[in-house]
Amino acid sequence: MQFTSESVEALVEQFSKLPSIGTKTARRLANYVLKMPREEVEAIADSLMAVKEQVQRCSMCYVVADEDPCPICRSEKRDQSTICVVEESSDLLALERTGEYRGVYHVLGGVISPLDGVGPDDLRVHELATRIDPSFADTATQPSGDASTADTETPSEDGRPSDPPTNDEKTDGPPVDEVILAVNPNVEGDTTAYYVSQLLEPFDVQVTRIARGLPIGGDLEYADEATLSRALEGRGHVEEQE
């Protein structure tokens, strides 16, 4: 079945391009739009245009925001010495809802997934290293083995500086003491966490990863082996858990 209106059919086609929206759902949405007051339809249209015209990425953490830098990076109340690395902006919002984390963030823009053709160069991994040590931007692009850099700092095969300055030697911005890897507990997340930890290994910074284990209210009986193994590895003292 098709609508007799070409305008409605065009709207159905556009709705169908959205993720998880099939043709039937798109037609129901188009029918709903037809019944909406004009003011509400105009509000939706204005919001769509505002997203494309006003939303940008923070030049520091790369989260989507209306301002650059974003309110989190700009806030003087945030702990600039701790960076929490997340995959997408939606993960940042999830952590912010907890109200527990008071540091800053870094959005990678995805995870390493060879099957999907996503490698380290497709993510903002080197930007993270540059936040910790601004000189990394120069050393990462220098060719290793260059005679002109034989007596100075040279990068390793994976682009890491061989002898980066410690936090005490840095002068650009506050020193970073800890990088928290808050990536998803799957194969792609594990691969990404390992790569980032190896990249940051030469730097004077502690690299940690959020704990994995049983959810609150979960039952041991229904937990899979991998989850139980991670829960045992991440066990702590009773006083700490309370």
C-alpha positions, -999 to 999 in steps of 0.1 A, spaced: 0 0 0 12 35 -9 -1 69 1 -18 89 -27 4 119 -16 39 121 -30 49 143 0 38 117 24 57 90 5 88 112 6 84 115 43 81 77 46 112 72 26 132 96 49 119 78 80 129 45 66 165 57 64 167 59 102 182 30 122 158 3 132 129 19 113 113 -4 88 87 6 61 57 -2 83 70 18 112 79 46 88 43 47 75 29 48 111 52 77 119 41 95 87 5 90 97 12 104 132 29 134 117 -2 141 96 -23 143 128 1 165 147 -5 202 151 15 224 127 34 240 157 47 206 169 58 196 134 77 229 131 93 223 165 106 190 153 119 205 120 136 233 140 153 208 163 166 187 134 181 218 118 196 230 151 214 197 155 231 201 121 238 239 125 247 243 162 260 209 174 298 205 172 325 184 187 345 196 217 381 202 205 394 187 238 373 156 246 354 153 213 319 150 228 290 165 209 281 199 224 268 233 215 300 251 227 337 245 223 352 236 247 322 217 262 309 226 297 327 196 312 361 205 299 355 242 307 344 236 343 369 245 370 352 220 393 363 190 372 395 171 380 416 177 349 442 151 361 418 122 355 406 113 320 379 87 314 380 72 279 347 62 264 336 49 230 308 74 222 292 105 236 262 84 248 286 65 271 298 98 286 262 107 294 256 74 311 286 79 334 275 115 341 241 102 353 258 83 381 271 116 396 301 97 409 328 107 384 343 142 386 371 141 361 371 148 324 365 126 294 379 116 260 356 102 233 373 77 210 346 76 184 343 38 184 364 8 190 390 -12 171 372 -37 149 391 -53 121 360 -71 108 343 -37 103 375 -21 89 380 1 119 416 4 130 435 26 156 440 53 130 402 56 127 398 65 164 410 94 185 437 74 202 466 96 192 446 127 203 444 111 237 482 106 239 486 142 228 464 154 257 488 136 281 520 148 264 516 175 237 550 166 222 535 132 211 519 150 182 554 157 168 571 124 177 542 103 164 547 117 129 585 115 128 599 87 108 618 62 130 654 57 120 658 93 107 695 103 109 685 138 120 668 124 151 694 98 160 706 117 190 672 129 201 639 113 210 626 89 184 593 70 182 590 33 184 574 12 156 539 18 169 544 56 170 551 59 208 579 82 220 607 62 234 614 85 263 585 108 270 588 136 296 573 129 330 544 149 343 568 171 363 585 181 331 553 191 312 543 227 312 512 227 289 482 224 312 477 204 343 494 169 344 473 138 338 477 112 366 452 86 356 434 74 324 403 53 330 393 30 302 355 28 302 350 6 271 325 -22 267 335 -56 280 336 -74 246 362 -85 221 364 -51 204 365 -33 237 392 -56 251 413 -50 219 409 -13 222 418 -12 259 449 -32 252 460 -10 224 455 22 244 472 8 275 502 -2 253 503 32 237 503 50 270 527 26 287 558 49 283 540 79 298 540 88 335 504 80 339 483 53 356 460 34 332 430 16 348 398 0 335 364 0 350 355 -32 369 334 -60 354 313 -85 371 278 -93 384 251 -66 381 233 -55 413 203 -78 419 218 -105 396 219 -142 405 250 -163 404 229 -192 390 222 -174 358 256 -157 353 279 -169 325 314 -182 331 331 -152 317 312 -128 339 318 -149 370 355 -151 362 357 -113 359 338 -109 391 363 -131 409 392 -112 395 378 -79 405 368 -89 440 375 -65 469 373 -63 506 338 -62 522 345 -27 536 353 -14 501 322 -28 486 300 -13 513 
